[in-house]
Amino acid sequence: MTRCASPDRRRRLNGSESGFSPGELRGLLSALDEGQEEPACLASLRDKRAQIERLSIQEGLAHGSATEHDEHHPMRILNILVRRYLPLDRFDETVAFHETLIGQKARLRFDYPQHQLKLAQVASILFIGGTEASLAPFIATQATFLVDDIQAFAVHLPAIGAEVLEAPKPVPTGWNMLVRHPDGMRVEYVEHRDKHPADRLPDEVYPERVFT
């Protein structure tokens, strides 16, 4: 059990400069998710989750990568999701139809009240339900790429000609960012906090998809 509630760690979390390394920040998030802290510390971390996630992104980008990639830890695109936008009154029946058709329950399903949306992932389809107004800011985004390390891709993509339109930020499932590829395609990149084991494209078939 770690002691994140120590005076030094509290001071760094409350300060304008965290002083945490990317590894320390990932450790704090892991401790929070797994409950491996003293009760008082867990309560403090829960209050500061958004701050810790933001610092994790900032520190990861400052160091070039959140997971300090090397040849032993290549970046990976885990899955590519087709986005299907639809009205809220058709959301549940559409998700249920595709669950039956594909023979899989939704891997992910949640409400996003901040944007008045509902989302569900069935296989490699991301259903996004909302009103005409709530869907409008997202309609131009054509696909969602699930990745294992969004901070590393935020550094890698501009180097190969893509433009990061919106920097990585915390979202209910983890982190996302908006990217425009050189051909003009707008793509949401997402790193899930809890990655589903089925979201994994076969590296042995497409070895060129693994970036080091």
C-alpha positions in Angstrom: 0.0 0.0 0.0 1.5 3.4 -1.0 1.3 6.5 1.0 0.0 9.1 -1.4 -1.5 11.1 1.5 1.9 12.1 2.7 2.5 15.8 3.2 4.9 16.0 0.3 2.4 14.4 -2.2 -0.5 16.6 -0.9 1.7 19.7 -1.3 2.6 18.7 -4.9 -1.0 18.0 -5.8 -2.2 21.3 -4.4 0.6 23.3 -6.0 0.6 24.9 -9.4 3.4 22.6 -10.5 2.9 19.0 -9.7 6.5 17.7 -9.6 5.2 14.2 -10.4 6.8 12.1 -13.1 4.4 10.4 -15.6 5.1 7.1 -13.9 4.1 8.5 -10.5 0.9 10.0 -11.9 0.0 6.7 -13.5 0.6 5.0 -10.2 -1.8 7.4 -8.5 -4.5 6.7 -11.0 -3.9 2.9 -10.7 -4.0 3.1 -6.9 -7.3 5.0 -7.2 -8.9 2.5 -9.6 -7.7 -0.5 -7.6 -8.5 0.9 -4.2 -4.9 0.3 -3.0 -4.7 3.2 -0.7 -5.7 4.2 2.8 -9.4 5.4 3.0 -8.5 9.0 3.7 -6.1 9.0 0.7 -8.6 7.4 -1.6 -11.1 10.1 -0.7 -8.5 12.8 -1.5 -7.6 11.2 -4.8 -11.2 10.8 -5.9 -11.7 14.6 -5.3 -8.6 15.2 -7.5 -9.1 12.6 -10.2 -9.7 15.2 -13.0 -6.6 17.2 -11.9 -4.4 14.0 -11.7 -5.6 12.9 -15.2 -4.9 16.4 -16.6 -1.4 16.4 -15.0 -0.8 12.9 -16.4 -1.5 14.1 -19.9 0.6 17.3 -19.5 3.5 15.4 -18.0 3.3 12.6 -20.5 3.4 15.1 -23.4 6.3 17.0 -21.8 8.3 13.8 -21.6 7.4 12.8 -25.2 5.3 9.8 -24.1 3.2 8.8 -21.1 4.6 5.3 -21.1 8.1 6.1 -22.1 7.9 4.0 -25.2 10.8 2.0 -26.4 11.3 -1.0 -28.7 9.7 -3.1 -25.9 6.5 -1.1 -25.7 5.4 0.0 -29.2 2.3 2.2 -29.7 -0.7 0.3 -31.0 -4.0 1.1 -32.6 -6.3 -1.3 -30.8 -9.5 -1.0 -32.8 -11.1 1.3 -35.4 -14.7 2.1 -34.8 -17.4 3.2 -37.3 -19.4 6.0 -35.9 -23.2 5.9 -36.2 -25.1 9.0 -35.2 -28.8 8.6 -34.5 -31.7 10.2 -32.6 -32.2 9.3 -29.0 -35.6 7.7 -29.6 -33.9 5.2 -31.9 -30.8 4.6 -29.8 -31.9 1.6 -27.6 -33.6 -0.3 -30.4 -30.7 0.2 -32.8 -28.1 -1.0 -30.2 -30.3 -4.0 -29.4 -30.7 -4.9 -33.1 -27.0 -4.9 -33.7 -26.3 -6.9 -30.5 -28.6 -9.6 -31.8 -27.3 -9.4 -35.4 -23.6 -9.6 -34.4 -24.2 -11.9 -31.4 -22.3 -9.6 -28.9 -23.5 -7.5 -26.1 -22.3 -3.9 -26.0 -18.7 -3.7 -24.7 -19.3 -0.2 -23.6 -22.4 1.8 -22.8 -22.9 5.0 -21.0 -24.7 8.4 -20.9 -22.7 11.6 -21.4 -25.0 14.2 -19.9 -22.4 16.9 -20.3 -23.0 16.8 -24.0 -26.6 15.3 -23.9 -25.5 12.1 -25.6 -25.8 8.4 -25.2 -23.0 6.1 -26.4 -22.6 2.3 -26.9 -20.0 0.2 -28.7 -21.1 -3.1 -30.2 -18.2 -4.9 -31.9 -16.5 -2.2 -34.0 -19.5 0.2 -34.2 -19.8 3.2 -32.0 -23.4 4.3 -31.7 -23.9 8.0 -30.6 -27.4 9.1 -29.8 -28.5 12.6 -29.2 -30.6 15.5 -30.4 -29.9 17.4 -33.6 -28.3 20.2 -31.6 -26.2 17.9 -29.3 -24.9 15.8 -32.2 -24.0 18.8 -34.4 -20.5 19.4 -32.9 -19.6 15.7 -33.5 -21.1 14.8 -36.9 -17.9 15.8 -38.8 -15.9 13.2 -36.9 -15.8 10.2 -39.1 -14.2 7.4 -37.0 -12.8 6.6 -33.6 -9.4 5.0 -33.2 -8.9 3.2 -29.9 -5.2 3.4 -28.9 -3.1 2.1 -26.1 -1.3 5.4 -25.3 -3.0 8.6 -26.4 -0.1 10.8 -25.2 2.4 9.0 -27.4 0.1 9.3 -30.4 -0.3 13.1 -29.7 3.4 13.4 -30.2 3.7 10.9 -33.1 0.8 12.1 -35.3 2.1 15.6 -36.1 5.5 14.1 -37.0 3.8 12.1 -39.8 1.6 15.0 -41.2 -1.6 14.8 -39.0 -2.9 17.8 -37.1 -4.1 17.6 -33.5 -7.2 19.8 -33.4 -8.0 19.2 -29.8 -5.4 18.1 -27.3 -5.9 15.0 -25.1 -8.3 15.6 -22.3 -10.1 13.4 -19.7 -13.5 11.9 -20.7 -15.8 9.4 -18.9 -14.0 6.4 -20.3 -10.4 7.7 -20.1 -8.9 10.3 -22.5 -9.6 11.5 -26.0 -8.3 13.9 -28.6 -9.5 15.1 -32.1 -7.1 14.7 -35.0 -7.3 15.6 -38.7 -5.4 13.2 -41.0 -3.5 14.5 -44.0 -6.5 13.5 -46.3 -8.8 15.7 -44.3 -10.5 12.8 -42.3 -11.4 13.9 -38.7 -10.7 11.1 -36.2 -11.4 10.8 -32.5 -8.5 9.1 -30.8 -9.4 7.4 -27.5 -7.5 5.7 -24.8 -9.8 3.7 -22.5 -8.9 3.5 -18.8 -10.3 0.0 -18.8 -9.4 -1.6 -22.1 -11.6 -4.4 -23.4 -9.5 -7.5 -24.4 -11.5 -7.8 -27.6 -10.4 -4.4 -28.8 -7.1 -5.6 -30.3 -6.3 -5.8 -34.0 -3.9 -8.7 -34.9 -0.4 -7.4 -35.0 1.0 -10.4 -36.7 -1.2 -9.7 -39.7 -0.3 -6.0 -40.0 3.1 -5.6 -38.5 3.5 -2.2 -40.0 0.7 -0.9 -37.7 3.0 -1.2 -34.7 5.0 2.0 -34.1 8.2 2.1 -32.2 
